Amino acid sequence: MGRHLAVVFADLQSHGDAWSSVPRDRMVATMGEYRYLAESLASQFGCLYREWAGDGHMFLFERPDAAAQFGLKLGESWRDANARLVEEREAPFLSLRLGCHFGECTRMDGDEGWIGRANVVAKRVESCAEADEFYVTASVLDLIDLPLYAFGEAGVHELKGDALPQRTLYRLESFDEAALERKPEEALGAEDWFLRGVALIGTEREWSEEEADCYRRALELRPDYPEAHVNLAVLLRARGDAAGAGQHYREALRVRPEHPEAHYNYAILLAGRGNAKASLEHLEEALRLRPDYGDAHHAYANLLGGRGDGLAVEHYEAAQRLRPDDAATHVDYAILLERLGDLEAATRHYQEALRVRPDPAAHYNYALSLESRGEPTLAELHYREAVRLWPGYGEAHNNLAILLQQRGELEEAEEHYRAALDARPEDPEAHYNYALLLRTAGRAEEAELHLRTAHELAPEVPTFQSALERTDS
């Protein structure tokens, strides 16, 4: 059954001598970073369906305004991201062409995708666009809130496969977010409120009550708005309201059971609340709906790895194929490989994570690995780098302090114990270890205070007397 949808087609211009001279692994990684950025943004704007192919990237939206703002945001975000990749990782510079058309699409049987003239026309519109530009048809301009956009004519074109012999195309140049905010509230519809909230993502007002209120206002006008439910749920979870987030994820899935992002995000919430079984079920559904969902593969692998299931390897590999330069996947995969006894492969992934990005978690976990292999000197270097990058990394301060204490460098060790407790004042291990140092330094009264605190926080921690016996021995 056909529907009228806004189709955005994007094509990363991976052609020419500059691109062909880039090593294959850099080509794959750059494409992976673009794809991750594009699909993450599409989810924020309420994309109904996306499809990645060799000749481009297709996104379907229910409303043209969401499609138009997504296209503009994607073009801007990719220019910034590509410039950073060129500088940091010697990646190639790749321009992005975008086209959009509003027209009829038909869903294929078995949820296998969407076909239709709108898809064909959007692809042809994209092929007419100049590098780093976004072209749309009049069918899009007729339906968007035109006074909020800057646009201009981009010529008359014959589009192969189009029902019309010629179309005038338009260059969409920018969207005036401030003008949308100035519109009287009584003139705003559900989509206006939703897009006002989305516009705050990536700004200093992201995660604010203002953003949450935008989604709530959208839901007041349209209670069955799944994208607004999901975005509000993501925000509530980030702010610690797990119950509220769960309610909105469930409502989104009631309205649209085939919503992969809702399944994925709800799974992350459930995993954080200790419900691994339900989390796995929602991740499986997300992957059924989107087999190339990299974040879902990663999360699924983490849960399987925690249960000792060897199938985790397959999902880590899938996540890395989709986004080779994701440091977090390398670190988590390395932890699993170390647990499985493949230390050589684990080391490769720790080092690859650190090549991609000087991430404090990568340094910390690699340091743990090195320490367990009897290489405290190298471990110390990585603990130090972890706390340099993140001065509030309590676990890294604690572990570095232990190494220093074992070498008899008590003064510096104390500095790191204090930093650990500043970052995590209710960490029983840091209190306990600091107490042992204080005992060694002859500061028994202070030692007893920290030991009692440790024992109150975690009763399984040895009592003060047993700690004395340990240090005396």
C-alpha positions as CSV (number, residue, x, y, z in Angstrom):
1,M,0.0,0.0,0.0
2,G,1.4,3.4,-1.1
3,R,2.1,6.4,1.1
4,H,3.4,9.8,0.4
5,L,6.8,10.3,2.1
6,A,9.7,12.7,1.9
7,V,12.7,10.8,0.5
8,V,16.3,12.2,1.1
9,F,19.0,10.7,-1.0
10,A,22.7,11.4,0.0
11,D,25.8,10.5,-1.9
12,L,29.3,10.7,-0.5
13,Q,31.5,11.7,-3.4
14,S,34.1,8.9,-3.1
15,H,35.6,9.3,-6.6
16,G,38.7,10.9,-8.1
17,D,42.5,10.5,-7.7
18,A,42.6,11.8,-4.1
19,W,40.1,9.1,-2.9
20,S,41.7,6.3,-4.9
21,S,45.2,7.0,-3.4
22,V,43.9,6.5,0.2
23,P,44.7,3.2,1.8
24,R,41.7,0.8,1.8
25,D,41.4,0.7,5.6
26,R,41.1,4.6,5.8
27,M,38.5,4.5,3.0
28,V,36.4,2.0,4.9
29,A,36.8,3.8,8.2
30,T,35.8,7.2,6.7
31,M,32.7,5.7,5.1
32,G,31.9,4.1,8.4
33,E,32.1,7.4,10.3
34,Y,29.9,9.1,7.7
35,R,27.4,6.4,7.9
36,Y,27.3,6.4,11.7
37,L,26.8,10.2,11.7
38,A,24.1,10.2,9.1
39,E,22.1,7.4,10.6
40,S,22.4,8.8,14.2
41,L,21.1,12.2,12.9
42,A,18.3,10.5,11.0
43,S,17.1,8.8,14.1
44,Q,17.0,12.1,16.0
45,F,14.8,13.6,13.2
46,G,12.4,10.6,13.2
47,C,13.5,8.7,10.1
48,L,11.0,5.9,9.2
49,Y,13.5,3.9,7.1
50,R,17.0,4.1,5.8
51,E,18.9,2.1,3.3
52,W,22.6,2.0,2.5
53,A,23.7,1.0,-0.9
54,G,26.8,1.4,-3.1
55,D,25.3,4.4,-5.0
56,G,24.1,6.3,-2.0
57,H,22.1,6.5,1.2
58,M,18.3,6.8,1.3
59,F,16.2,8.1,4.2
60,L,12.4,8.2,4.4
61,F,10.5,10.7,6.5
62,E,6.8,11.1,7.2
63,R,7.0,14.9,7.0
64,P,8.9,17.1,4.6
65,D,10.0,19.6,7.3
66,A,11.8,16.9,9.1
67,A,13.5,15.7,5.9
68,A,14.5,19.2,5.0
69,Q,16.0,20.0,8.3
70,F,17.7,16.6,8.5
71,G,19.4,17.2,5.1
72,L,20.7,20.6,6.1
73,K,21.9,19.3,9.4
74,L,23.6,16.3,7.8
75,G,25.4,18.5,5.3
76,E,26.7,20.9,8.0
77,S,27.6,18.1,10.4
78,W,29.5,16.1,7.8
79,R,31.6,19.1,6.7
80,D,32.7,19.6,10.3
81,A,33.3,15.9,10.9
82,N,35.2,15.3,7.7
83,A,37.4,18.3,8.3
84,R,38.3,16.8,11.7
85,L,38.9,13.4,10.2
86,V,41.2,14.9,7.6
87,E,43.2,16.7,10.3
88,E,43.3,13.9,12.9
89,R,43.5,10.7,10.9
90,E,44.7,11.8,7.4
91,A,41.3,10.8,6.0
92,P,40.3,12.0,2.5
93,F,38.1,15.0,2.1
94,L,34.7,13.9,0.7
95,S,31.9,16.2,-0.4
96,L,28.3,15.2,0.1
97,R,25.4,15.8,-2.3
98,L,21.8,15.6,-1.1
99,G,18.5,15.5,-2.9
100,C,14.9,15.4,-1.6
101,H,11.5,14.7,-3.2
102,F,8.0,14.2,-1.7
103,G,6.0,11.6,-3.4
104,E,4.5,8.1,-3.3
105,C,6.4,5.2,-1.8
106,T,5.3,1.6,-1.4
107,R,6.4,-0.8,1.3
108,M,7.5,-4.2,0.0
109,D,6.2,-7.4,1.6
110,G,8.1,-8.8,4.6
111,D,9.4,-5.4,5.7
112,E,12.2,-5.6,3.0
113,G,12.2,-1.9,2.2
114,W,10.4,0.8,0.2
115,I,10.2,1.3,-3.5
116,G,8.4,3.9,-5.6
117,R,8.7,6.9,-7.9
118,A,9.6,9.2,-5.0
119,N,12.8,7.1,-4.4
120,V,13.8,7.3,-8.0
121,V,13.2,11.0,-8.3
122,A,15.1,11.8,-5.1
123,K,18.1,9.9,-6.4
124,R,17.9,11.9,-9.7
125,V,17.6,15.2,-7.7
126,E,20.7,14.3,-5.7
127,S,22.7,13.5,-8.9
128,C,21.9,17.0,-10.2
129,A,23.2,18.7,-7.0
130,E,26.6,20.4,-6.8
131,A,29.2,19.2,-4.3
132,D,28.1,20.0,-0.7
133,E,24.7,21.2,-1.8
134,F,21.1,20.1,-1.0
135,Y,18.6,20.2,-3.9
136,V,14.8,19.7,-3.5
137,T,11.8,19.6,-5.7
138,A,8.8,22.0,-5.6
139,S,6.8,19.2,-4.0
140,V,9.0,19.7,-0.9
141,L,8.9,23.5,-0.9
142,D,5.1,23.4,-1.2
143,L,4.8,21.5,2.1
144,I,7.5,22.9,4.4
145,D,7.3,26.1,6.5
146,L,8.9,28.1,3.7
147,P,9.5,31.5,5.5
148,L,11.9,29.6,7.8
149,Y,14.2,28.5,5.0
150,A,16.7,30.2,2.7
151,F,16.6,28.8,-0.8
152,G,17.2,29.6,-4.4
153,E,16.5,28.2,-7.9
154,A,19.0,25.6,-9.2
155,G,17.8,25.3,-12.8
156,V,15.4,23.2,-14.8
157,H,16.4,19.5,-15.2
158,E,15.2,16.4,-16.9
159,L,15.1,13.6,-14.4
160,K,15.3,10.1,-15.7
161,G,12.4,8.0,-14.6
162,D,10.3,11.0,-13.6
163,A,6.6,11.3,-14.7
164,L,7.3,15.0,-15.6
165,P,9.4,15.9,-18.6
166,Q,11.2,18.6,-16.6
167,R,11.4,19.9,-13.1
168,T,12.7,23.1,-11.6
169,L,15.0,22.2,-8.7
170,Y,15.8,24.4,-5.7
171,R,18.9,24.8,-3.6
172,L,18.0,24.6,0.1
173,E,20.6,26.7,1.9
174,S,19.7,27.1,5.6
175,F,17.0,26.9,8.2
176,D,16.3,29.7,10.6
177,E,16.0,28.0,14.0
178,A,15.6,31.4,15.8
179,A,12.6,32.3,13.6
180,L,11.0,29.0,14.6
181,E,11.5,29.9,18.2
182,R,9.9,33.3,17.6
183,K,6.7,31.8,16.2
184,P,3.7,32.2,18.5
185,E,3.1,29.0,20.5
186,E,-0.5,28.8,19.4
187,A,0.7,28.6,15.8
188,L,3.0,25.5,16.4
189,G,1.9,22.0,15.5
190,A,3.2,18.7,17.0
191,E,6.0,18.5,14.4
192,D,7.0,22.1,15.1
193,W,7.5,21.3,18.7
194,F,9.3,18.1,17.9
195,L,11.7,19.9,15.6
196,R,12.3,22.7,18.1
197,G,13.4,20.0,20.5
198,V,15.7,18.4,17.9
199,A,17.2,21.7,17.1
200,L,18.6,21.9,20.7
201,I,20.5,18.7,20.3
202,G,24.2,19.5,20.0
203,T,23.9,22.9,21.7
204,E,24.4,24.0,25.3
205,R,20.6,23.6,25.8
206,E,20.7,19.9,24.9
207,W,19.3,17.7,27.8
208,S,17.6,20.7,29.2
209,E,14.0,21.0,30.6
210,E,13.4,23.2,27.6
211,E,14.2,20.4,25.2
212,A,12.0,18.0,27.3
213,D,9.2,20.5,27.2
214,C,9.3,20.6,23.4
215,Y,8.7,16.9,23.2
216,R,6.0,17.0,25.8
217,R,4.2,19.8,23.9
218,A,4.4,17.7,20.7
219,L,2.9,14.7,22.6
220,E,0.1,16.9,23.9
221,L,-0.9,17.7,20.4
222,R,-0.2,14.2,19.0
223,P,-0.1,11.5,21.7
224,D,0.8,8.8,19.2
225,Y,4.0,10.5,18.0
226,P,6.6,7.7,18.3
227,E,9.7,9.9,17.5
228,A,8.7,12.4,20.2
229,H,8.3,9.5,22.7
230,V,11.8,8.1,21.8
231,N,13.6,11.5,22.0
232,L,11.9,12.3,25.3
233,A,12.8,8.9,26.7
234,V,16.5,9.2,25.7
235,L,16.5,12.6,27.5
236,L,14.8,11.3,30.6
237,R,17.2,8.3,30.9
238,A,20.2,10.6,30.6
239,R,18.7,12.7,33.4
240,G,18.2,9.6,35.6
241,D,14.5,9.2,35.2
242,A,14.5,5.5,34.2
243,A,10.8,4.9,35.0
244,G,9.7,7.9,32.9
245,A,12.0,6.8,30.1
246,G,10.7,3.3,30.1
247,Q,7.1,4.5,29.9
248,H,7.8,6.5,26.8
249,Y,9.8,3.7,25.1
250,R,6.9,1.3,25.7
251,E,4.5,3.9,24.2
252,A,6.7,4.4,21.2
253,L,6.7,0.6,20.6
254,R,3.0,0.3,21.1
255,V,2.4,2.9,18.4
256,R,5.2,1.6,16.1
257,P,6.3,-2.0,17.0
258,E,8.8,-2.0,14.1
259,H,10.8,1.0,15.5
260,P,14.4,-0.2,15.7
261,E,15.7,2.8,17.6
262,A,13.0,2.4,20.2
263,H,13.9,-1.2,20.7
264,Y,17.7,-0.4,20.9
265,N,17.3,2.4,23.4
266,Y,14.8,0.5,25.5
267,A,17.3,-2.4,25.6
268,I,20.0,-0.1,26.9
269,L,17.7,1.1,29.7
270,L,16.7,-2.5,30.6
271,A,20.3,-3.6,30.7
272,G,21.2,-0.8,33.0
273,R,18.4,-1.9,35.3
274,G,19.7,-5.5,35.4
275,N,17.1,-7.0,33.1
276,A,19.5,-8.7,30.7
277,K,16.9,-11.2,29.3
278,A,14.5,-8.5,28.1
279,S,17.4,-6.3,26.9
280,L,18.6,-9.1,24.7
281,E,15.1,-9.6,23.3
282,H,14.8,-6.0,22.3
283,L,18.3,-5.9,20.8
284,E,17.4,-9.0,18.7
285,E,14.3,-7.2,17.5
286,A,16.3,-4.1,16.6
287,L,18.8,-6.2,14.6
288,R,16.0,-8.0,12.9
289,L,14.6,-4.7,11.8
290,R,18.0,-3.2,11.0
291,P,20.6,-5.9,10.4
292,D,23.3,-3.2,9.9
293,Y,22.6,-1.4,13.2
294,G,26.1,-1.1,14.5
295,D,25.3,0.2,18.0
296,A,22.9,-2.7,18.5
297,H,25.5,-5.2,17.5
298,H,27.9,-3.6,20.0
299,A,25.4,-3.6,22.8
300,Y,24.3,-7.2,22.0
301,A,28.0,-8.3,22.1
302,N,28.5,-6.7,25.4
303,L,25.6,-8.5,27.0
304,L,26.6,-11.9,25.4
305,G,30.2,-11.4,26.5
306,G,29.1,-10.7,30.0
307,R,27.4,-14.1,30.0
308,G,30.4,-15.8,28.5
309,D,28.6,-16.5,25.2
310,G,31.1,-17.0,22.4
311,L,28.5,-15.5,19.9
312,A,29.6,-12.1,21.2
313,V,32.7,-12.3,18.9
314,E,30.4,-12.4,15.9
315,H,28.6,-9.2,16.9
316,Y,31.8,-7.3,17.9
317,E,33.1,-8.2,14.4
318,A,29.9,-6.9,12.8
319,A,30.0,-3.7,14.8
320,Q,33.6,-3.1,13.7
321,R,32.8,-3.8,10.1
322,L,30.2,-1.0,10.2
323,R,32.4,1.4,12.2
324,P,36.1,0.4,12.2
325,D,37.2,3.5,14.0
326,D,35.0,3.2,17.0
327,A,37.3,3.1,20.0
328,A,34.7,1.8,22.5
329,T,34.1,-1.3,20.4
330,H,37.8,-2.0,20.2
331,V,38.1,-1.7,24.0
332,D,35.1,-3.9,24.8
333,Y,36.2,-6.5,22.2
334,A,39.7,-6.5,23.7
335,I,38.2,-7.1,27.2
336,L,36.3,-10.2,25.8
337,L,39.4,-11.5,23.9
338,E,41.5,-11.2,27.1
339,R,38.9,-13.1,29.0
340,L,39.0,-15.8,26.3
341,G,42.7,-16.0,26.6
342,D,43.7,-14.4,23.3
343,L,46.1,-11.8,24.7
344,E,47.7,-11.0,21.4
345,A,44.4,-10.1,19.7
346,A,43.3,-8.2,22.8
347,T,46.5,-6.1,22.7
348,R,45.9,-5.3,19.0
349,H,42.5,-4.0,19.8
350,Y,43.6,-1.9,22.8
351,Q,46.3,-0.4,20.6
352,E,43.9,0.2,17.8
353,A,41.5,2.0,20.2
354,L,44.3,4.3,21.3
355,R,45.4,4.9,17.7
356,V,41.9,6.0,16.8
357,R,41.4,8.3,19.9
358,P,43.4,8.9,23.1
359,D,40.5,7.7,25.2
360,P,40.9,7.5,29.0
361,A,38.8,4.3,29.2
362,A,41.1,2.7,26.6
363,H,44.2,3.7,28.5
364,Y,42.6,2.4,31.8
365,N,41.5,-1.0,30.5
366,Y,44.8,-1.5,28.7
367,A,46.6,-0.7,31.9
368,L,44.5,-3.3,33.7
369,S,45.5,-5.8,31.1
370,L,49.2,-5.0,31.3
371,E,49.1,-5.1,35.1
372,S,47.5,-8.6,35.0
373,R,50.4,-9.7,32.7
374,G,53.0,-8.6,35.1
375,E,54.0,-5.3,33.3
376,P,53.4,-2.7,36.0
377,T,55.8,-0.1,34.4
378,L,53.8,0.0,31.2
379,A,50.5,-0.2,33.2
380,E,51.6,2.9,35.1
381,L,52.2,4.9,31.9
382,H,48.6,4.2,30.8
383,Y,47.1,4.9,34.2
384,R,48.9,8.2,34.2
385,E,47.6,9.0,30.7
386,A,44.1,8.1,31.7
387,V,44.0,10.6,34.6
388,R,45.7,13.2,32.5
389,L,42.9,13.0,29.9
390,W,40.2,12.7,32.6
391,P,41.4,14.1,36.0
392,G,38.2,12.8,37.6
393,Y,38.8,9.2,36.7
394,G,38.6,7.7,40.2
395,E,39.3,4.1,39.3
396,A,42.4,5.0,37.4
397,H,43.7,7.2,40.3
398,N,43.0,4.3,42.7
399,N,44.9,1.8,40.6
400,L,47.8,4.2,40.0
401,A,48.0,4.9,43.7
402,I,48.3,1.1,44.5
403,L,51.2,0.8,42.1
404,L,53.0,3.7,43.6
405,Q,52.3,2.5,47.1
406,Q,53.8,-0.9,46.2
407,R,57.0,0.9,45.2
408,G,57.0,2.9,48.4
409,E,56.2,6.2,46.8
410,L,53.7,7.0,49.5
411,E,53.5,10.8,49.1
412,E,52.4,10.6,45.4
413,A,50.2,7.6,46.1
414,E,48.3,9.6,48.7
415,E,47.7,12.3,46.2
416,H,46.1,9.8,43.9
417,Y,44.0,8.2,46.6
418,R,42.7,11.6,47.5
419,A,41.9,12.3,43.9
420,A,40.1,9.0,43.7
421,L,38.0,9.8,46.8
422,D,37.2,13.3,45.4
423,A,35.9,11.7,42.3
424,R,34.1,8.8,44.1
425,P,33.6,9.6,47.8
426,E,31.6,6.4,48.3
427,D,34.1,4.0,46.8
428,P,34.9,1.4,49.5
429,E,38.0,0.1,47.7
430,A,39.6,3.6,47.6
431,H,38.8,4.2,51.3
432,Y,40.3,0.7,52.2
433,N,43.4,1.1,50.1
434,Y,44.0,4.6,51.4
435,A,43.6,3.3,55.0
436,L,46.4,0.8,54.3
437,L,48.7,3.5,53.2
438,L,47.9,5.6,56.2
439,R,48.6,2.7,58.5
440,T,51.9,2.2,56.8
441,A,52.7,5.9,57.3
442,G,51.9,5.5,61.0
443,R,48.7,7.6,60.9
444,A,46.5,5.0,62.7
445,E,43.6,7.3,63.6
446,E,43.1,8.5,60.0
447,A,43.5,4.9,58.8
448,E,40.7,3.7,61.2
449,L,38.4,6.4,59.9
450,H,38.7,5.3,56.3
451,L,38.5,1.6,57.1
452,R,35.3,2.2,59.1
453,T,33.9,4.2,56.1
454,A,34.9,1.4,53.7
455,H,33.2,-1.2,55.9
456,E,30.0,0.8,56.2
457,L,29.9,1.2,52.4
458,A,30.6,-2.4,51.7
459,P,30.3,-4.8,54.7
460,E,32.4,-7.4,53.0
461,V,35.4,-5.1,53.2
462,P,37.7,-6.4,56.0
463,T,37.2,-4.7,59.4
464,F,39.8,-2.4,60.9
465,Q,41.3,-5.1,63.0
466,S,41.7,-7.6,60.1
467,A,43.4,-4.8,58.1
468,L,45.8,-4.2,61.0
469,E,46.7,-7.9,61.0
470,R,47.2,-7.8,57.2
471,T,49.6,-4.8,57.3
472,D,51.4,-6.3,60.4
473,S,52.0,-9.5,58.5
